Amino acid sequence: MDEHVPRAITIGLRLRGIDVLTVQEDNLSGKSDSELLDRAVYLKRAMFSHDDDLLAEAKKRQRSSQKFYGIIYAHHLKF
């Protein structure tokens, strides 16, 4: 889970049996998108995010054939 994903989403996924690790729990708060994706690759995990910049980093990696396990992107709605 990326840094700014609401805790309620993490809790909801865990209640449904999904194995979730947050950036904060992994002591990676404040790290760059590149560093976060590197860590996700090391852990063989996809990243969940609201961050458009993370999508740009993933696109860059995809174009250069760099390995990563995916991005789960949810647009953050404003009410």
C-alpha positions as CSV (number, residue, x, y, z in Angstrom):
1,M,0.0,0.0,0.0
2,D,1.3,3.4,-1.0
3,E,1.8,6.0,1.6
4,H,-1.3,8.0,1.2
5,V,-3.9,5.2,0.8
6,P,-6.5,5.6,3.5
7,R,-6.1,3.1,6.4
8,A,-9.8,2.1,6.0
9,I,-8.9,0.5,2.6
10,T,-6.0,-1.5,4.2
11,I,-8.3,-2.6,7.0
12,G,-11.0,-3.6,4.6
13,L,-8.7,-5.7,2.5
14,R,-7.2,-7.4,5.6
15,L,-10.7,-8.2,6.9
16,R,-11.2,-10.1,3.6
17,G,-8.0,-12.1,4.1
18,I,-5.8,-10.1,1.7
19,D,-2.1,-9.9,2.7
20,V,-1.3,-6.2,2.7
21,L,1.9,-4.4,3.7
22,T,1.9,-0.6,4.0
23,V,4.8,1.7,3.2
24,Q,4.7,2.9,6.8
25,E,4.8,-0.7,8.2
26,D,7.9,-1.4,5.9
27,N,9.6,1.8,7.2
28,L,9.6,3.4,3.7
29,S,7.7,6.6,4.4
30,G,9.0,9.4,2.2
31,K,10.8,7.2,-0.2
32,S,10.6,7.8,-4.0
33,D,8.2,6.0,-6.3
34,S,11.2,4.3,-7.8
35,E,12.5,3.0,-4.4
36,L,9.0,1.8,-3.5
37,L,8.7,-0.2,-6.8
38,D,12.2,-1.6,-6.2
39,R,11.1,-2.8,-2.8
40,A,7.8,-4.2,-4.2
41,V,9.9,-6.2,-6.8
42,Y,12.1,-7.5,-4.0
43,L,9.0,-8.6,-2.1
44,K,7.3,-9.9,-5.3
45,R,4.3,-7.7,-4.6
46,A,2.1,-5.3,-6.6
47,M,1.6,-1.7,-5.4
48,F,-1.8,-0.2,-4.6
49,S,-1.9,3.6,-5.0
50,H,-3.9,6.7,-5.8
51,D,-0.7,8.4,-7.1
52,D,-0.5,9.3,-10.7
53,D,3.3,9.7,-10.4
54,L,3.5,6.0,-9.5
55,L,1.7,5.2,-12.8
56,A,4.3,7.3,-14.7
57,E,7.1,5.4,-13.0
58,A,5.5,2.0,-13.9
59,K,5.0,3.1,-17.5
60,K,8.7,4.1,-17.7
61,R,9.6,0.6,-16.3
62,Q,7.3,-1.2,-18.6
63,R,8.7,0.6,-21.7
64,S,12.3,-0.3,-20.6
65,S,11.3,-3.9,-19.8
66,Q,12.2,-3.5,-16.2
67,K,10.5,-6.1,-14.0
68,F,7.8,-5.2,-11.6
69,Y,4.7,-7.0,-10.3
70,G,2.1,-4.4,-11.2
71,I,0.2,-1.4,-10.0
72,I,-3.3,-1.4,-8.7
73,Y,-4.5,2.1,-9.2
74,A,-7.7,3.6,-7.8
75,H,-8.5,7.2,-8.8
76,H,-9.1,9.3,-5.7
77,L,-12.5,10.8,-6.0
78,K,-13.2,14.2,-4.5
79,F,-16.7,15.0,-3.2
